[in-house]
Amino acid sequence: MSELNTGRGRRSRSFYVWVVVGLLVVAGLVYYALSSPSSTSTPMRGPRGMMGATKVPVQVATVKEGLIDQTVNAIATVKPLQTVAVRGEVDGVLERIHFKDGQRVKAGDLLAEIDPRTYQVQLDQARGQLAQNQAQLKGAQQELARHRVLFQQNSIARQALETKETAVQQLQAQIKSNQAEVARAQVQLDRTRITAPLDGRLGLRKLDQGNLVSAGSTDGIVVITQTDPIGVEFSLPQNQLSSLLEAMKQSESPLRVSLIDSKGQLLSDKGRLQALDNQIDINTGTLKVKAEFDNADETLFANQFVNSRVFLGQEQGLLIPSHAVQRGSVGTYVYTLDAEDKVHIQVVELGTATLELTLIKTGLKEGDRVVVEGTDRLREGSEVEVMQQDGQVKEKPAPDDAADKPEQGKRPGEGRRPRPASE
């Protein structure tokens, strides 16, 4: 019985020993954590320095008074003013091709030739028939002249004279028909030479030399498109028509139009508003508008999708960069900076806006600073570090006490040359 009690006592003492050892280990870890250099008040580094940094780097812009363009914007399609499918107007073998794919041509340039021999024969035949009838007419006219003399001498009856006059008239009518036939044959022969109907650029050839050309074919040989000037068509919502029409009435010249590609790059600003459609599409509630652009450098291509901007005029007001405007549950707002570089949410009312600038009706005053970059990490009251203001890098001021700081290992005043007694 005493041995059982002894065993139990040993196990109890062993348990208490392990408990004490565990407490000592925990206390050592806590002491190490508290005395570690990483636990000092220095904040941990973050993405731009220390992990616990409180200041957010931002770029800001100053609210300024200025002019902003009033515009209406729409997605547009480039449309050639003229497009012609060059087809053969007569049947025959395509004998020669005088152009290259994509070539720029002028009106009247020779593009292709169809075998002309058949049409040359028809022309010669028509000319022969004309010459024959002209000779017959000449003889009939001479005979008519003799009959008139005889009639005046009462040598022949009036009926004989009238018969000769009728014969001459028939031959004259026949000659007119022959002349028309000659002209028709000449036109057919001329159509074997296919020329460019307008200035423009050719597409890819659809028919090769040696193929049979049919006047009834709709495929054609090649398509020619006018590229300079070139048209642009777009649709505007009916609620924007009043401002557009008012601007057109006030402007003595056509309204200016510019085009921008999908990347925001300016393609052309040489456009002129040409015409409005005469009715609104009841299915979409929009009106088609047409503009014309100078395109000597051929930067615009037919059927190209672009963004159009029609300039209506200018408006005076407070302006900020458009990408400073934020949208959320409170509506449209911006982040403003106070004198201590802390940000605050400011609800604003927007006016005219472009890709670059936005006019502010209410909520800001001239001279206010708004955040344009770095807004994703901001909250109400966040402290920020201004890296750029109005596009200019903001330099950090040097510490004031840098010059007075004593060198390491030297006492203040050590290393200075003593002043002479005369000073």
PEZIBEL-V25463 format. One record per run of one state. SS is the DSSP state (h for helix, s for strand, l for the rest). FROM is the first residue (numbers start at 1). TO is the last residue. If there is no record, write none. Layout:
SS|FROM|TO ; SS|FROM|TO
This chain:
l|1|1 ; h|2|35 ; l|36|36 ; h|37|39 ; l|40|44 ; s|45|45 ; l|46|49 ; s|50|51 ; l|52|55 ; s|56|62 ; l|63|63 ; s|64|79 ; l|80|82 ; s|83|86 ; l|87|91 ; s|92|97 ; l|98|103 ; s|104|105 ; l|106|109 ; s|110|114 ; l|115|116 ; h|117|152 ; l|153|157 ; h|158|190 ; l|191|192 ; s|193|195 ; l|196|199 ; s|200|202 ; l|203|211 ; s|212|213 ; l|214|221 ; s|222|225 ; l|226|229 ; s|230|237 ; h|238|250 ; l|251|255 ; s|256|260 ; l|261|265 ; s|266|276 ; l|277|280 ; s|281|281 ; l|282|285 ; s|286|293 ; l|294|304 ; s|305|321 ; h|322|324 ; l|325|325 ; s|326|328 ; l|329|330 ; s|331|337 ; l|338|341 ; s|342|347 ; l|348|348 ; s|349|353 ; l|354|356 ; s|357|362 ; l|363|368 ; s|369|373 ; l|374|374 ; h|375|377 ; l|378|382 ; s|383|389 ; l|390|391 ; s|392|393 ; l|394|423
